[in-house]
Amino acid sequence: MIAFMRLASAVALALGLAMPAVAAGTDPNWPCIQVRNPQIAATAIWGGPEIPATAKEWWSEQDVADAVRAIASRRTPVEETEKIIARVAEAPGDKTMRLSKLFVGMLERVNAERDRVMNGLVRYARKQQAFARRIEQLGDQIALVKAGKPVEGVKPEDLPKLEEELKWTIRIFDERNQSLTYVCESPGLLEQRAFELARIIAEKL
């Protein structure tokens, strides 16, 4: 039980102190080492000519809109996106406008997905904080019961149940914490995809 108590305190301390320090200057609930950048800026990834203002209406051309949805989806392999982009470039009409719309639409879609992912990470972190608070609460209650002190709403015979809950809460917290490292990579992977797609589109101009 002493091991549980020490682990519970360490987990609660790690979440309570490390997270805000990691996220200094940003959302205090942001759980990742990577800085939270709200949007991928077009200027940061676009190496082609100036984008016409009218390209923001990318959804006005059905074939371009369909291509945007296809290439922006992470389910579409990069090799397949190259073929889709080539078809848009080879279609009749103003190639520069079509590809500009394709870039604008792609970036809009990727930024929207990236925003959803980052908001999900914040919710994930808040859930972890709730687990940490429960671990701390259970640890305190168990310590008091073992010391023979009164605990509101808890009877001495509840001790085995509290110890079991503490055990499983720590296990869930630890498993989720290990997964967080991989989940935190998602925004960066989306940024890399946007950069690669922008490069392919620019090369067709």
C-alpha positions in Angstrom: 0.0 0.0 0.0 2.9 2.3 0.7 4.0 1.8 -2.9 0.5 2.9 -4.1 0.6 5.9 -1.9 4.0 7.0 -3.2 3.0 6.4 -6.8 -0.3 8.3 -6.3 1.6 11.3 -4.9 4.1 11.2 -7.7 1.4 11.0 -10.4 -0.6 13.8 -9.0 2.5 16.0 -8.5 3.8 15.2 -12.1 0.4 16.3 -13.6 -0.1 19.2 -11.4 3.3 20.7 -11.8 4.9 19.5 -15.0 2.1 20.2 -17.4 1.8 24.0 -16.8 5.6 24.3 -17.0 5.7 22.5 -20.3 2.9 24.6 -21.6 4.3 27.9 -20.4 2.9 30.8 -22.3 0.1 28.8 -23.9 -3.0 27.0 -22.7 -2.2 25.6 -19.2 -4.1 22.5 -20.2 -1.9 21.8 -23.2 -0.2 18.5 -22.4 2.4 18.2 -25.1 6.1 19.3 -25.2 5.5 20.7 -28.7 4.4 24.4 -28.7 0.7 24.8 -29.5 0.5 26.7 -32.8 -3.1 27.4 -33.5 -2.9 27.4 -37.4 -0.5 26.4 -40.1 0.2 29.7 -41.9 0.1 29.5 -45.7 3.3 31.6 -45.9 5.1 29.0 -43.9 4.5 26.1 -46.3 3.7 27.7 -49.8 6.5 28.1 -52.3 4.4 28.8 -55.3 3.3 32.1 -56.9 1.0 34.6 -55.1 -2.4 33.1 -54.3 -5.3 35.0 -56.0 -7.9 36.3 -53.5 -10.6 34.5 -55.3 -9.0 31.1 -54.6 -10.6 31.2 -51.2 -13.8 30.0 -53.0 -12.2 26.7 -53.7 -15.5 24.9 -53.0 -17.1 26.6 -56.0 -15.6 24.0 -58.4 -16.9 20.5 -57.7 -13.8 18.7 -59.1 -11.5 20.9 -57.1 -13.6 20.5 -54.0 -13.6 16.7 -54.4 -9.8 16.8 -54.8 -9.4 18.9 -51.7 -11.3 16.4 -49.6 -9.4 13.5 -51.0 -5.8 14.9 -50.5 -6.5 16.5 -47.1 -7.7 13.2 -45.7 -5.0 11.3 -43.8 -6.5 8.1 -45.2 -5.2 9.0 -48.6 -1.6 7.9 -49.2 0.8 10.6 -50.4 1.4 8.6 -53.6 -2.3 8.8 -54.4 -2.5 12.5 -53.6 0.2 13.1 -56.3 -2.1 11.5 -58.9 -5.1 13.5 -57.8 -3.1 16.8 -57.9 -1.8 15.9 -61.4 -5.4 15.3 -62.6 -6.4 18.8 -61.3 -3.3 20.3 -63.0 -4.1 18.7 -66.3 -7.8 19.6 -66.5 -8.9 22.2 -69.0 -9.1 25.8 -67.9 -7.0 28.1 -65.7 -4.4 25.8 -64.1 -3.0 28.4 -61.8 -6.4 29.2 -60.4 -7.4 25.6 -60.0 -4.2 24.7 -58.2 -4.4 27.8 -56.0 -7.9 26.8 -55.0 -6.6 23.3 -54.3 -3.9 24.6 -52.0 -6.2 27.0 -50.2 -8.9 24.3 -49.7 -6.3 21.7 -48.6 -4.8 24.0 -46.0 -8.3 25.0 -44.7 -9.2 21.3 -44.3 -5.9 20.3 -42.7 -6.1 23.2 -40.3 -9.6 22.3 -39.3 -8.6 18.7 -38.6 -5.5 19.9 -36.7 -7.7 22.1 -34.6 -10.0 19.2 -33.7 -7.0 17.1 -32.8 -5.5 19.8 -30.5 -8.9 20.4 -28.8 -9.1 16.7 -28.2 -5.6 16.7 -26.6 -6.8 19.5 -24.2 -9.8 17.4 -23.3 -7.5 14.4 -22.8 -5.3 16.4 -20.5 -8.2 17.6 -18.4 -9.3 14.0 -18.0 -5.9 13.1 -16.8 -6.0 15.9 -14.3 -9.3 14.5 -13.0 -7.7 11.1 -12.6 -4.8 12.7 -10.7 -7.2 14.5 -8.4 -9.0 11.2 -7.7 -5.8 9.4 -7.1 -4.7 12.1 -4.6 -8.2 12.0 -2.9 -8.1 8.2 -2.6 -4.6 8.2 -1.2 -5.6 10.7 1.4 -8.7 8.8 2.4 -6.8 5.5 2.7 -4.1 7.1 4.8 -6.7 8.6 7.2 -8.6 5.3 7.5 -5.4 3.4 8.2 -4.6 6.0 10.9 -8.0 5.4 12.5 -9.2 8.9 11.7 -12.7 9.7 10.5 -13.4 10.3 6.8 -16.7 11.8 5.7 -18.7 9.2 3.7 -16.1 6.4 4.3 -16.3 3.5 6.7 -13.3 1.4 7.8 -14.8 -1.6 6.0 -14.6 0.4 2.8 -10.8 0.2 2.8 -10.4 -2.8 0.5 -12.7 -1.1 -2.0 -10.8 2.1 -1.9 -7.5 0.4 -2.3 -8.8 -1.5 -5.4 -10.1 1.7 -6.9 -6.8 3.4 -6.3 -5.0 0.5 -8.0 -7.2 0.7 -11.1 -7.2 4.5 -11.3 -3.4 4.6 -11.2 -3.3 1.9 -13.9 -5.6 3.8 -16.2 -3.8 7.1 -15.6 -0.4 5.4 -16.4 -1.7 3.8 -19.6 -3.2 7.0 -20.8 0.0 8.9 -19.9 2.1 6.5 -22.0 -0.3 7.0 -24.9 0.0 10.7 -24.7 3.5 10.8 -26.2 2.2 9.3 -29.4 -1.0 11.3 -29.5 1.0 14.5 -29.2 2.7 13.7 -32.5 -0.6 14.1 -34.5 -0.5 17.9 -34.9 3.1 17.8 -36.2 2.3 15.0 -38.6 -0.6 17.0 -40.0 1.7 20.0 -40.5 4.2 17.8 -42.3 1.5 16.5 -44.6 0.3 20.0 -45.4 3.9 21.0 -46.2 4.4 18.0 -48.5 1.0 18.6 -50.3 1.9 22.3 -50.7 5.2 21.3 -52.3 3.5 18.9 -54.8 0.9 21.4 -55.8 3.5 24.2 -56.3 5.6 21.9 -58.5 2.6 21.6 -60.9 2.5 25.3 -61.5 
